[in-house]
């Protein structure tokens, strides 16, 4: 059968995502929304962190927060300012054990930030550090080597829906859905978001 692996992979992803809405805890999401909106109203900054593909998910969400008018920064960028009391760190890690993400969360706690973890493992080091956890499902088994950079160096690969694929897709869809809720609560339209879109990209 042509493209058998691709079709199987696609079916796994579609079936997984179709159940996402039923496993997301609305109370956890409500607290996340309230924390973000309060930070904006109080003129506090929001910082996002993730490693590898989870880092790309974090960047995509940061872009949407910027479009919504939030003061948002990606940890590690050269223009990212110092964080302080009242600021928010949104940390994305499926395993909740990725070294750099946990380290940044620890540093954020020390300076008085509110730490929100988006993870598949609330009991993880990141989950234990966080002031609030939003559970997003992913693989049920965490690799023995959970640190992203360590896995890359060791060349570790896993079978169908490898590594954090399901978590990354689920986190992306969850956060994009969250944008819709934030738009509604903040009274923003697509035109409002478009007005803050980059204008220096060329034609």
mmCIF file of the C-alpha atoms, coordinates in Angstrom:
data_MODEL
# 
_entry.id   MODEL 
# 
loop_
_atom_site.group_PDB 
_atom_site.id 
_atom_site.type_symbol 
_atom_site.label_atom_id 
_atom_site.label_alt_id 
_atom_site.label_comp_id 
_atom_site.label_asym_id 
_atom_site.label_entity_id 
_atom_site.label_seq_id 
_atom_site.pdbx_PDB_ins_code 
_atom_site.Cartn_x 
_atom_site.Cartn_y 
_atom_site.Cartn_z 
_atom_site.occupancy 
_atom_site.B_iso_or_equiv 
_atom_site.pdbx_formal_charge 
_atom_site.auth_seq_id 
_atom_site.auth_comp_id 
_atom_site.auth_asym_id 
_atom_site.auth_atom_id 
_atom_site.pdbx_PDB_model_num 
ATOM 1   C CA . UNK A 1 1   ? 0.000   0.000  0.000  1.00 0.00 ? 1   UNK A CA 1 
ATOM 2   C CA . UNK A 1 2   ? 1.520   3.334  -1.045 1.00 0.00 ? 2   UNK A CA 1 
ATOM 3   C CA . UNK A 1 3   ? 2.386   5.729  1.770  1.00 0.00 ? 3   UNK A CA 1 
ATOM 4   C CA . UNK A 1 4   ? 1.324   3.181  4.370  1.00 0.00 ? 4   UNK A CA 1 
ATOM 5   C CA . UNK A 1 5   ? 3.422   4.667  7.171  1.00 0.00 ? 5   UNK A CA 1 
ATOM 6   C CA . UNK A 1 6   ? 2.241   8.183  6.393  1.00 0.00 ? 6   UNK A CA 1 
ATOM 7   C CA . UNK A 1 7   ? -1.417  7.137  6.426  1.00 0.00 ? 7   UNK A CA 1 
ATOM 8   C CA . UNK A 1 8   ? -0.975  5.262  9.695  1.00 0.00 ? 8   UNK A CA 1 
ATOM 9   C CA . UNK A 1 9   ? 0.789   8.232  11.243 1.00 0.00 ? 9   UNK A CA 1 
ATOM 10  C CA . UNK A 1 10  ? -1.939  10.573 10.004 1.00 0.00 ? 10  UNK A CA 1 
ATOM 11  C CA . UNK A 1 11  ? -4.656  8.388  11.510 1.00 0.00 ? 11  UNK A CA 1 
ATOM 12  C CA . UNK A 1 12  ? -2.840  8.312  14.854 1.00 0.00 ? 12  UNK A CA 1 
ATOM 13  C CA . UNK A 1 13  ? -2.618  12.106 14.910 1.00 0.00 ? 13  UNK A CA 1 
ATOM 14  C CA . UNK A 1 14  ? -6.227  12.690 13.828 1.00 0.00 ? 14  UNK A CA 1 
ATOM 15  C CA . UNK A 1 15  ? -7.599  10.225 16.381 1.00 0.00 ? 15  UNK A CA 1 
ATOM 16  C CA . UNK A 1 16  ? -5.441  11.735 19.093 1.00 0.00 ? 16  UNK A CA 1 
ATOM 17  C CA . UNK A 1 17  ? -6.492  15.313 18.360 1.00 0.00 ? 17  UNK A CA 1 
ATOM 18  C CA . UNK A 1 18  ? -10.172 14.370 18.091 1.00 0.00 ? 18  UNK A CA 1 
ATOM 19  C CA . UNK A 1 19  ? -10.089 13.534 21.817 1.00 0.00 ? 19  UNK A CA 1 
ATOM 20  C CA . UNK A 1 20  ? -8.141  16.616 22.893 1.00 0.00 ? 20  UNK A CA 1 
ATOM 21  C CA . UNK A 1 21  ? -11.154 18.711 23.840 1.00 0.00 ? 21  UNK A CA 1 
ATOM 22  C CA . UNK A 1 22  ? -12.403 16.061 26.253 1.00 0.00 ? 22  UNK A CA 1 
ATOM 23  C CA . UNK A 1 23  ? -9.152  15.834 28.221 1.00 0.00 ? 23  UNK A CA 1 
ATOM 24  C CA . UNK A 1 24  ? -8.316  19.522 28.575 1.00 0.00 ? 24  UNK A CA 1 
ATOM 25  C CA . UNK A 1 25  ? -9.299  20.708 32.051 1.00 0.00 ? 25  UNK A CA 1 
ATOM 26  C CA . UNK A 1 26  ? -11.410 23.866 31.706 1.00 0.00 ? 26  UNK A CA 1 
ATOM 27  C CA . UNK A 1 27  ? -10.547 25.050 35.221 1.00 0.00 ? 27  UNK A CA 1 
ATOM 28  C CA . UNK A 1 28  ? -6.840  24.874 34.388 1.00 0.00 ? 28  UNK A CA 1 
ATOM 29  C CA . UNK A 1 29  ? -7.416  26.804 31.184 1.00 0.00 ? 29  UNK A CA 1 
ATOM 30  C CA . UNK A 1 30  ? -9.547  29.414 32.938 1.00 0.00 ? 30  UNK A CA 1 
ATOM 31  C CA . UNK A 1 31  ? -6.745  30.093 35.404 1.00 0.00 ? 31  UNK A CA 1 
ATOM 32  C CA . UNK A 1 32  ? -4.246  30.403 32.558 1.00 0.00 ? 32  UNK A CA 1 
ATOM 33  C CA . UNK A 1 33  ? -6.486  32.900 30.729 1.00 0.00 ? 33  UNK A CA 1 
ATOM 34  C CA . UNK A 1 34  ? -7.041  34.973 33.863 1.00 0.00 ? 34  UNK A CA 1 
ATOM 35  C CA . UNK A 1 35  ? -3.297  35.046 34.573 1.00 0.00 ? 35  UNK A CA 1 
ATOM 36  C CA . UNK A 1 36  ? -2.501  36.280 31.065 1.00 0.00 ? 36  UNK A CA 1 
ATOM 37  C CA . UNK A 1 37  ? -5.233  38.918 31.035 1.00 0.00 ? 37  UNK A CA 1 
ATOM 38  C CA . UNK A 1 38  ? -4.264  40.176 34.493 1.00 0.00 ? 38  UNK A CA 1 
ATOM 39  C CA . UNK A 1 39  ? -0.618  40.431 33.420 1.00 0.00 ? 39  UNK A CA 1 
ATOM 40  C CA . UNK A 1 40  ? -1.627  42.506 30.414 1.00 0.00 ? 40  UNK A CA 1 
ATOM 41  C CA . UNK A 1 41  ? -3.845  44.804 32.489 1.00 0.00 ? 41  UNK A CA 1 
ATOM 42  C CA . UNK A 1 42  ? -1.076  45.273 35.078 1.00 0.00 ? 42  UNK A CA 1 
ATOM 43  C CA . UNK A 1 43  ? 1.495   45.908 32.303 1.00 0.00 ? 43  UNK A CA 1 
ATOM 44  C CA . UNK A 1 44  ? 3.570   42.904 33.264 1.00 0.00 ? 44  UNK A CA 1 
ATOM 45  C CA . UNK A 1 45  ? 5.628   41.015 30.692 1.00 0.00 ? 45  UNK A CA 1 
ATOM 46  C CA . UNK A 1 46  ? 4.985   37.480 29.530 1.00 0.00 ? 46  UNK A CA 1 
ATOM 47  C CA . UNK A 1 47  ? 7.979   35.300 28.724 1.00 0.00 ? 47  UNK A CA 1 
ATOM 48  C CA . UNK A 1 48  ? 7.778   32.013 26.828 1.00 0.00 ? 48  UNK A CA 1 
ATOM 49  C CA . UNK A 1 49  ? 10.259  29.140 26.829 1.00 0.00 ? 49  UNK A CA 1 
ATOM 50  C CA . UNK A 1 50  ? 10.471  25.768 25.151 1.00 0.00 ? 50  UNK A CA 1 
ATOM 51  C CA . UNK A 1 51  ? 13.237  23.612 23.698 1.00 0.00 ? 51  UNK A CA 1 
ATOM 52  C CA . UNK A 1 52  ? 13.404  22.155 20.211 1.00 0.00 ? 52  UNK A CA 1 
ATOM 53  C CA . UNK A 1 53  ? 9.994   21.818 18.549 1.00 0.00 ? 53  UNK A CA 1 
ATOM 54  C CA . UNK A 1 54  ? 8.248   22.843 21.755 1.00 0.00 ? 54  UNK A CA 1 
ATOM 55  C CA . UNK A 1 55  ? 10.254  26.044 21.425 1.00 0.00 ? 55  UNK A CA 1 
ATOM 56  C CA . UNK A 1 56  ? 8.706   26.587 17.998 1.00 0.00 ? 56  UNK A CA 1 
ATOM 57  C CA . UNK A 1 57  ? 5.259   26.092 19.538 1.00 0.00 ? 57  UNK A CA 1 
ATOM 58  C CA . UNK A 1 58  ? 6.157   28.693 22.180 1.00 0.00 ? 58  UNK A CA 1 
ATOM 59  C CA . UNK A 1 59  ? 7.316   31.152 19.525 1.00 0.00 ? 59  UNK A CA 1 
ATOM 60  C CA . UNK A 1 60  ? 4.133   30.728 17.511 1.00 0.00 ? 60  UNK A CA 1 
ATOM 61  C CA . UNK A 1 61  ? 2.016   31.441 20.591 1.00 0.00 ? 61  UNK A CA 1 
ATOM 62  C CA . UNK A 1 62  ? 4.192   34.432 21.496 1.00 0.00 ? 62  UNK A CA 1 
ATOM 63  C CA . UNK A 1 63  ? 3.530   35.851 18.044 1.00 0.00 ? 63  UNK A CA 1 
ATOM 64  C CA . UNK A 1 64  ? -0.226  35.604 18.563 1.00 0.00 ? 64  UNK A CA 1 
ATOM 65  C CA . UNK A 1 65  ? 0.054   37.186 22.015 1.00 0.00 ? 65  UNK A CA 1 
ATOM 66  C CA . UNK A 1 66  ? 1.936   40.067 20.415 1.00 0.00 ? 66  UNK A CA 1 
ATOM 67  C CA . UNK A 1 67  ? -0.844  40.416 17.849 1.00 0.00 ? 67  UNK A CA 1 
ATOM 68  C CA . UNK A 1 68  ? -3.291  40.622 20.754 1.00 0.00 ? 68  UNK A CA 1 
ATOM 69  C CA . UNK A 1 69  ? -1.320  43.445 22.326 1.00 0.00 ? 69  UNK A CA 1 
ATOM 70  C CA . UNK A 1 70  ? 0.490   41.560 25.086 1.00 0.00 ? 70  UNK A CA 1 
ATOM 71  C CA . UNK A 1 71  ? 4.019   42.518 26.109 1.00 0.00 ? 71  UNK A CA 1 
ATOM 72  C CA . UNK A 1 72  ? 5.632   39.203 25.266 1.00 0.00 ? 72  UNK A CA 1 
ATOM 73  C CA . UNK A 1 73  ? 9.187   37.937 24.843 1.00 0.00 ? 73  UNK A CA 1 
ATOM 74  C CA . UNK A 1 74  ? 10.891  34.683 23.868 1.00 0.00 ? 74  UNK A CA 1 
ATOM 75  C CA . UNK A 1 75  ? 13.506  33.628 26.400 1.00 0.00 ? 75  UNK A CA 1 
ATOM 76  C CA . UNK A 1 76  ? 16.962  33.509 24.837 1.00 0.00 ? 76  UNK A CA 1 
ATOM 77  C CA . UNK A 1 77  ? 16.467  36.252 22.256 1.00 0.00 ? 77  UNK A CA 1 
ATOM 78  C CA . UNK A 1 78  ? 19.005  39.072 22.410 1.00 0.00 ? 78  UNK A CA 1 
ATOM 79  C CA . UNK A 1 79  ? 16.323  41.732 22.954 1.00 0.00 ? 79  UNK A CA 1 
ATOM 80  C CA . UNK A 1 80  ? 14.596  39.906 25.810 1.00 0.00 ? 80  UNK A CA 1 
ATOM 81  C CA . UNK A 1 81  ? 14.695  42.126 28.925 1.00 0.00 ? 81  UNK A CA 1 
ATOM 82  C CA . UNK A 1 82  ? 15.112  41.157 32.562 1.00 0.00 ? 82  UNK A CA 1 
ATOM 83  C CA . UNK A 1 83  ? 12.129  39.488 34.170 1.00 0.00 ? 83  UNK A CA 1 
ATOM 84  C CA . UNK A 1 84  ? 10.811  40.616 37.518 1.00 0.00 ? 84  UNK A CA 1 
ATOM 85  C CA . UNK A 1 85  ? 8.105   40.298 40.109 1.00 0.00 ? 85  UNK A CA 1 
ATOM 86  C CA . UNK A 1 86  ? 4.641   40.019 38.609 1.00 0.00 ? 86  UNK A CA 1 
ATOM 87  C CA . UNK A 1 87  ? 5.849   38.890 35.196 1.00 0.00 ? 87  UNK A CA 1 
ATOM 88  C CA . UNK A 1 88  ? 4.709   35.542 33.804 1.00 0.00 ? 88  UNK A CA 1 
ATOM 89  C CA . UNK A 1 89  ? 6.772   32.674 32.413 1.00 0.00 ? 89  UNK A CA 1 
ATOM 90  C CA . UNK A 1 90  ? 4.922   30.241 30.161 1.00 0.00 ? 90  UNK A CA 1 
ATOM 91  C CA . UNK A 1 91  ? 7.055   27.096 29.975 1.00 0.00 ? 91  UNK A CA 1 
ATOM 92  C CA . UNK A 1 92  ? 6.237   24.401 27.418 1.00 0.00 ? 92  UNK A CA 1 
ATOM 93  C CA . UNK A 1 93  ? 7.686   20.916 27.844 1.00 0.00 ? 93  UNK A CA 1 
ATOM 94  C CA . UNK A 1 94  ? 5.984   17.603 27.173 1.00 0.00 ? 94  UNK A CA 1 
ATOM 95  C CA . UNK A 1 95  ? 8.194   15.684 29.586 1.00 0.00 ? 95  UNK A CA 1 
ATOM 96  C CA . UNK A 1 96  ? 8.473   18.528 32.058 1.00 0.00 ? 96  UNK A CA 1 
ATOM 97  C CA . UNK A 1 97  ? 12.079  17.482 32.533 1.00 0.00 ? 97  UNK A CA 1 
ATOM 98  C CA . UNK A 1 98  ? 13.912  19.330 29.759 1.00 0.00 ? 98  UNK A CA 1 
ATOM 99  C CA . UNK A 1 99  ? 16.972  20.787 31.450 1.00 0.00 ? 99  UNK A CA 1 
ATOM 100 C CA . UNK A 1 100 ? 17.002  24.270 29.976 1.00 0.00 ? 100 UNK A CA 1 
ATOM 101 C CA . UNK A 1 101 ? 13.265  24.771 30.524 1.00 0.00 ? 101 UNK A CA 1 
ATOM 102 C CA . UNK A 1 102 ? 13.436  23.657 34.159 1.00 0.00 ? 102 UNK A CA 1 
ATOM 103 C CA . UNK A 1 103 ? 16.479  25.894 34.743 1.00 0.00 ? 103 UNK A CA 1 
ATOM 104 C CA . UNK A 1 104 ? 14.681  28.930 33.320 1.00 0.00 ? 104 UNK A CA 1 
ATOM 105 C CA . UNK A 1 105 ? 11.602  28.162 35.433 1.00 0.00 ? 105 UNK A CA 1 
ATOM 106 C CA . UNK A 1 106 ? 13.772  28.019 38.550 1.00 0.00 ? 106 UNK A CA 1 
ATOM 107 C CA . UNK A 1 107 ? 15.361  31.360 37.678 1.00 0.00 ? 107 UNK A CA 1 
ATOM 108 C CA . UNK A 1 108 ? 11.935  32.884 37.024 1.00 0.00 ? 108 UNK A CA 1 
ATOM 109 C CA . UNK A 1 109 ? 10.665  31.776 40.425 1.00 0.00 ? 109 UNK A CA 1 
ATOM 110 C CA . UNK A 1 110 ? 13.663  33.374 42.125 1.00 0.00 ? 110 UNK A CA 1 
ATOM 111 C CA . UNK A 1 111 ? 12.849  36.813 40.663 1.00 0.00 ? 111 UNK A CA 1 
ATOM 112 C CA . UNK A 1 112 ? 9.159   36.608 41.496 1.00 0.00 ? 112 UNK A CA 1 
ATOM 113 C CA . UNK A 1 113 ? 7.595   35.500 38.216 1.00 0.00 ? 113 UNK A CA 1 
ATOM 114 C CA . UNK A 1 114 ? 4.442   33.441 38.046 1.00 0.00 ? 114 UNK A CA 1 
ATOM 115 C CA . UNK A 1 115 ? 5.385   30.186 36.300 1.00 0.00 ? 115 UNK A CA 1 
ATOM 116 C CA . UNK A 1 116 ? 2.827   28.375 34.173 1.00 0.00 ? 116 UNK A CA 1 
ATOM 117 C CA . UNK A 1 117 ? 3.739   24.941 32.839 1.00 0.00 ? 117 UNK A CA 1 
ATOM 118 C CA . UNK A 1 118 ? 2.171   23.325 29.804 1.00 0.00 ? 118 UNK A CA 1 
ATOM 119 C CA . UNK A 1 119 ? 3.144   19.676 30.018 1.00 0.00 ? 119 UNK A CA 1 
ATOM 120 C CA . UNK A 1 120 ? 1.999   16.069 29.775 1.00 0.00 ? 120 UNK A CA 1 
ATOM 121 C CA . UNK A 1 121 ? 3.558   15.329 33.154 1.00 0.00 ? 121 UNK A CA 1 
ATOM 122 C CA . UNK A 1 122 ? 2.284   17.519 36.010 1.00 0.00 ? 122 UNK A CA 1 
ATOM 123 C CA . UNK A 1 123 ? 4.360   15.495 38.480 1.00 0.00 ? 123 UNK A CA 1 
ATOM 124 C CA . UNK A 1 124 ? 7.595   16.361 36.622 1.00 0.00 ? 124 UNK A CA 1 
ATOM 125 C CA . UNK A 1 125 ? 10.273  18.801 37.865 1.00 0.00 ? 125 UNK A CA 1 
ATOM 126 C CA . UNK A 1 126 ? 8.683   21.592 35.818 1.00 0.00 ? 126 UNK A CA 1 
ATOM 127 C CA . UNK A 1 127 ? 5.226   20.731 37.092 1.00 0.00 ? 127 UNK A CA 1 
ATOM 128 C CA . UNK A 1 128 ? 6.466   20.763 40.680 1.00 0.00 ? 128 UNK A CA 1 
ATOM 129 C CA . UNK A 1 129 ? 8.083   24.170 40.184 1.00 0.00 ? 129 UNK A CA 1 
ATOM 130 C CA . UNK A 1 130 ? 5.117   25.796 38.480 1.00 0.00 ? 130 UNK A CA 1 
ATOM 131 C CA . UNK A 1 131 ? 2.526   27.956 40.162 1.00 0.00 ? 131 UNK A CA 1 
ATOM 132 C CA . UNK A 1 132 ? -0.004  26.556 37.743 1.00 0.00 ? 132 UNK A CA 1 
ATOM 133 C CA . UNK A 1 133 ? -0.042  23.574 35.385 1.00 0.00 ? 133 UNK A CA 1 
ATOM 134 C CA . UNK A 1 134 ? -2.111  23.027 32.259 1.00 0.00 ? 134 UNK A CA 1 
ATOM 135 C CA . UNK A 1 135 ? -2.141  19.369 31.287 1.00 0.00 ? 135 UNK A CA 1 
ATOM 136 C CA . UNK A 1 136 ? -1.822  18.722 27.556 1.00 0.00 ? 136 UNK A CA 1 
ATOM 137 C CA . UNK A 1 137 ? -1.577  15.032 26.603 1.00 0.00 ? 137 UNK A CA 1 
ATOM 138 C CA . UNK A 1 138 ? 1.284   13.503 24.698 1.00 0.00 ? 138 UNK A CA 1 
ATOM 139 C CA . UNK A 1 139 ? 3.176   10.225 24.817 1.00 0.00 ? 139 UNK A CA 1 
ATOM 140 C CA . UNK A 1 140 ? 2.344   8.142  27.849 1.00 0.00 ? 140 UNK A CA 1 
ATOM 141 C CA . UNK A 1 141 ? 5.960   7.044  28.259 1.00 0.00 ? 141 UNK A CA 1 
ATOM 142 C CA . UNK A 1 142 ? 8.810   9.493  28.771 1.00 0.00 ? 142 UNK A CA 1 
ATOM 143 C CA . UNK A 1 143 ? 12.079  8.558  27.098 1.00 0.00 ? 143 UNK A CA 1 
ATOM 144 C CA . UNK A 1 144 ? 14.890  7.526  29.431 1.00 0.00 ? 144 UNK A CA 1 
ATOM 145 C CA . UNK A 1 145 ? 16.809  10.500 28.098 1.00 0.00 ? 145 UNK A CA 1 
ATOM 146 C CA . UNK A 1 146 ? 14.300  13.341 28.386 1.00 0.00 ? 146 UNK A CA 1 
ATOM 147 C CA . UNK A 1 147 ? 16.532  16.337 27.838 1.00 0.00 ? 147 UNK A CA 1 
ATOM 148 C CA . UNK A 1 148 ? 16.058  17.566 24.257 1.00 0.00 ? 148 UNK A CA 1 
ATOM 149 C CA . UNK A 1 149 ? 19.687  18.465 23.611 1.00 0.00 ? 149 UNK A CA 1 
ATOM 150 C CA . UNK A 1 150 ? 20.953  15.199 25.109 1.00 0.00 ? 150 UNK A CA 1 
ATOM 151 C CA . UNK A 1 151 ? 18.661  13.228 22.788 1.00 0.00 ? 151 UNK A CA 1 
ATOM 152 C CA . UNK A 1 152 ? 19.965  15.148 19.792 1.00 0.00 ? 152 UNK A CA 1 
ATOM 153 C CA . UNK A 1 153 ? 23.593  14.466 20.697 1.00 0.00 ? 153 UNK A CA 1 
ATOM 154 C CA . UNK A 1 154 ? 22.890  10.765 21.291 1.00 0.00 ? 154 UNK A CA 1 
ATOM 155 C CA . UNK A 1 155 ? 20.856  10.455 18.088 1.00 0.00 ? 155 UNK A CA 1 
ATOM 156 C CA . UNK A 1 156 ? 17.922  8.806  19.857 1.00 0.00 ? 156 UNK A CA 1 
ATOM 157 C CA . UNK A 1 157 ? 14.835  8.124  17.753 1.00 0.00 ? 157 UNK A CA 1 
ATOM 158 C CA . UNK A 1 158 ? 11.582  6.381  18.554 1.00 0.00 ? 158 UNK A CA 1 
ATOM 159 C CA . UNK A 1 159 ? 8.877   4.715  16.415 1.00 0.00 ? 159 UNK A CA 1 
ATOM 160 C CA . UNK A 1 160 ? 5.580   6.039  15.053 1.00 0.00 ? 160 UNK A CA 1 
ATOM 161 C CA . UNK A 1 161 ? 4.627   9.473  16.447 1.00 0.00 ? 161 UNK A CA 1 
ATOM 162 C CA . UNK A 1 162 ? 8.272   9.837  17.561 1.00 0.00 ? 162 UNK A CA 1 
ATOM 163 C CA . UNK A 1 163 ? 9.617   11.837 20.455 1.00 0.00 ? 163 UNK A CA 1 
ATOM 164 C CA . UNK A 1 164 ? 7.266   14.656 21.427 1.00 0.00 ? 164 UNK A CA 1 
ATOM 165 C CA . UNK A 1 165 ? 5.274   14.796 18.194 1.00 0.00 ? 165 UNK A CA 1 
ATOM 166 C CA . UNK A 1 166 ? 1.828   14.231 19.716 1.00 0.00 ? 166 UNK A CA 1 
ATOM 167 C CA . UNK A 1 167 ? 2.446   16.703 22.536 1.00 0.00 ? 167 UNK A CA 1 
ATOM 168 C CA . UNK A 1 168 ? 3.753   19.364 20.161 1.00 0.00 ? 168 UNK A CA 1 
ATOM 169 C CA . UNK A 1 169 ? 0.765   19.025 17.846 1.00 0.00 ? 169 UNK A CA 1 
ATOM 170 C CA . UNK A 1 170 ? -1.663  18.996 20.767 1.00 0.00 ? 170 UNK A CA 1 
ATOM 171 C CA . UNK A 1 171 ? 0.000   22.027 22.377 1.00 0.00 ? 171 UNK A CA 1 
ATOM 172 C CA . UNK A 1 172 ? -0.116  23.928 19.089 1.00 0.00 ? 172 UNK A CA 1 
ATOM 173 C CA . UNK A 1 173 ? -3.815  23.248 18.585 1.00 0.00 ? 173 UNK A CA 1 
ATOM 174 C CA . UNK A 1 174 ? -4.643  23.989 22.211 1.00 0.00 ? 174 UNK A CA 1 
ATOM 175 C CA . UNK A 1 175 ? -2.802  27.326 22.174 1.00 0.00 ? 175 UNK A CA 1 
ATOM 176 C CA . UNK A 1 176 ? -4.316  28.351 18.836 1.00 0.00 ? 176 UNK A CA 1 
ATOM 177 C CA . UNK A 1 177 ? -7.739  27.605 20.306 1.00 0.00 ? 177 UNK A CA 1 
ATOM 178 C CA . UNK A 1 178 ? -6.793  29.695 23.329 1.00 0.00 ? 178 UNK A CA 1 
ATOM 179 C CA . UNK A 1 179 ? -6.106  32.627 21.015 1.00 0.00 ? 179 UNK A CA 1 
ATOM 180 C CA . UNK A 1 180 ? -9.733  32.496 19.902 1.00 0.00 ? 180 UNK A CA 1 
ATOM 181 C CA . UNK A 1 181 ? -10.921 32.660 23.520 1.00 0.00 ? 181 UNK A CA 1 
ATOM 182 C CA . UNK A 1 182 ? -8.560  35.552 24.271 1.00 0.00 ? 182 UNK A CA 1 
ATOM 183 C CA . UNK A 1 183 ? -9.828  37.433 21.215 1.00 0.00 ? 183 UNK A CA 1 
ATOM 184 C CA . UNK A 1 184 ? -13.388 37.073 22.455 1.00 0.00 ? 184 UNK A CA 1 
ATOM 185 C CA . UNK A 1 185 ? -12.635 38.147 26.023 1.00 0.00 ? 185 UNK A CA 1 
ATOM 186 C CA . UNK A 1 186 ? -10.491 41.096 24.972 1.00 0.00 ? 186 UNK A CA 1 
ATOM 187 C CA . UNK A 1 187 ? -12.939 42.199 22.290 1.00 0.00 ? 187 UNK A CA 1 
ATOM 188 C CA . UNK A 1 188 ? -10.359 41.808 19.525 1.00 0.00 ? 188 UNK A CA 1 
ATOM 189 C CA . UNK A 1 189 ? -11.122 41.167 15.871 1.00 0.00 ? 189 UNK A CA 1 
ATOM 190 C CA . UNK A 1 190 ? -9.026  39.646 13.117 1.00 0.00 ? 190 UNK A CA 1 
ATOM 191 C CA . UNK A 1 191 ? -8.496  43.176 11.834 1.00 0.00 ? 191 UNK A CA 1 
ATOM 192 C CA . UNK A 1 192 ? -7.057  44.171 15.225 1.00 0.00 ? 192 UNK A CA 1 
ATOM 193 C CA . UNK A 1 193 ? -4.573  41.316 14.975 1.00 0.00 ? 193 UNK A CA 1 
ATOM 194 C CA . UNK A 1 194 ? -3.737  42.179 11.379 1.00 0.00 ? 194 UNK A CA 1 
ATOM 195 C CA . UNK A 1 195 ? -2.953  45.757 12.381 1.00 0.00 ? 195 UNK A CA 1 
ATOM 196 C CA . UNK A 1 196 ? -0.118  44.473 14.581 1.00 0.00 ? 196 UNK A CA 1 
ATOM 197 C CA . UNK A 1 197 ? 1.237   42.014 12.013 1.00 0.00 ? 197 UNK A CA 1 
ATOM 198 C CA . UNK A 1 198 ? 4.776   42.498 10.731 1.00 0.00 ? 198 UNK A CA 1 
ATOM 199 C CA . UNK A 1 199 ? 5.088   45.136 7.989  1.00 0.00 ? 199 UNK A CA 1 
ATOM 200 C CA . UNK A 1 200 ? 8.793   44.712 7.213  1.00 0.00 ? 200 UNK A CA 1 
ATOM 201 C CA . UNK A 1 201 ? 8.555   41.311 5.531  1.00 0.00 ? 201 UNK A CA 1 
ATOM 202 C CA . UNK A 1 202 ? 8.651   42.672 1.996  1.00 0.00 ? 202 UNK A CA 1 
ATOM 203 C CA . UNK A 1 203 ? 6.115   42.057 -0.746 1.00 0.00 ? 203 UNK A CA 1 
# 
